[in-house]
Amino acid sequence: MAGVSNAPFRLVCREAGAGLLTSEEIDARALAMRNAKTEALARYLPDERPLVMQLLGSDPDVLAEAARQLEAAGADGIDLNMGCPVAKIVAKGQGSALMRDPLAAAIVFRTLRKAVERPLTIKIRGGWDEHTLNAVEIAHVAEAEGVDGITVHPRTRSQQFTGRAPWDIIGAVVAAVRIPVTGNGDVRSVHDAGAMVAATGCAAVMIGRGALGRPWVFRGREVTREERAATIRRHCALMETHLPERVALVQLKKHLAWYSEGLPHAARTRPALFAARSAREVAELFWALW
Ligand SMILES: Cc1cc2nc3c(=O)[nH]c(=O)nc-3n(C[C@H](O)[C@H](O)[C@H](O)COP(=O)(O)O)c2cc1C
């Protein structure tokens, strides 16, 4: 998740039991041009592996160059983002806009397939809108071009993140291809994950928002208050150690706000938490709620 799934967050998810981690979306052109901020997105901690790195782009050659760079940097797999709904991104023909042109998508898959040796996967939506539900068509094209796996977030681009994710579309993709399909959308617990596997036959389940403020979701069991506190402390320490100071402060605020959800007085404290000027101040405000 862009702005969220950086190395410290990924590592706490791994330590809680996540089987496979994915980076934030990484702009292929910026990476190919060696932009320093973009290169920072591709940094990781060794214990995160296996780690998939996700690319955002539309130009096949630029994507191929960026994919080679990520593979050389240690990515265990390369994933192509075909789901991002953000207007600025789709205006460039990237993210979910790639689903609108299966022929162009085929060329992207073919070029990427030739560029990297490690597993190549794609992450798609149900389609662009309710009139163009073409997840199955894109999945067929991907399989034919040698893509190794597909993650399906079945909402359309028009739905963004609203309404219930229509899991039947995941089932339709599972039935259409032989490569593994990962289901995604509205999984908040191990119970939900089991329900998704039962309903769709998917080979794996991806959790996004369900891990925000609760990376222990990957444990698949109830966790004690002490275990939760230890995870939060560990996450804070990782952010302070591994992120540049200004980035760490922004990230601490975001993640501690998520961790505070449901705690008494959390809503009242949140403005002060976001206004805080130092990591110490943020931590003090948070632990006073805990
Ligand atoms: C803040 C945020 C950032 C996201 N960034 C990405 C991204 O960079 N790449 C991607 O494939 N999906 C991204 N997504 C979509 C999620 O991966 C996922 O498909 C979607 O949220 C539905 O799954 P969930 O119900 O488990 O969250 C993002 C979602 C959120 C909320």
The ligand as a Gaussian input file, in Angstrom:
#p B3LYP/6-31G(d) Opt

LIG

0 1
 C       -3.689000       3.600000       1.374000
 C       -3.745000       2.526000       0.327000
 C       -2.708000       2.389000      -0.563000
 C       -2.734000       1.394000      -1.530000
 N       -1.680000       1.257000      -2.379000
 C       -1.646000       0.218000      -3.231000
 C       -0.494000      -0.021000      -4.036000
 O        0.505000       0.716000      -3.980000
 N       -0.515000      -1.087000      -4.865000
 C       -1.596000      -1.932000      -4.948000
 O       -1.546000      -2.905000      -5.685000
 N       -2.697000      -1.718000      -4.217000
 C       -2.724000      -0.676000      -3.353000
 N       -3.846000      -0.493000      -2.578000
 C       -4.987000      -1.421000      -2.709000
 C       -4.863000      -2.619000      -1.764000
 O       -3.700000      -3.363000      -2.074000
 C       -6.059000      -3.557000      -1.865000
 O       -6.145000      -4.047000      -3.171000
 C       -7.396000      -2.896000      -1.501000
 O       -7.250000      -2.006000      -0.418000
 C       -8.458000      -3.951000      -1.171000
 O       -8.002000      -4.876000      -0.218000
 P       -8.274000      -4.716000       1.375000
 O       -9.759000      -4.718000       1.566000
 O       -7.564000      -5.902000       1.988000
 O       -7.657000      -3.407000       1.776000
 C       -3.844000       0.510000      -1.622000
 C       -4.894000       0.661000      -0.717000
 C       -4.856000       1.636000       0.251000
 C       -6.007000       1.754000       1.206000

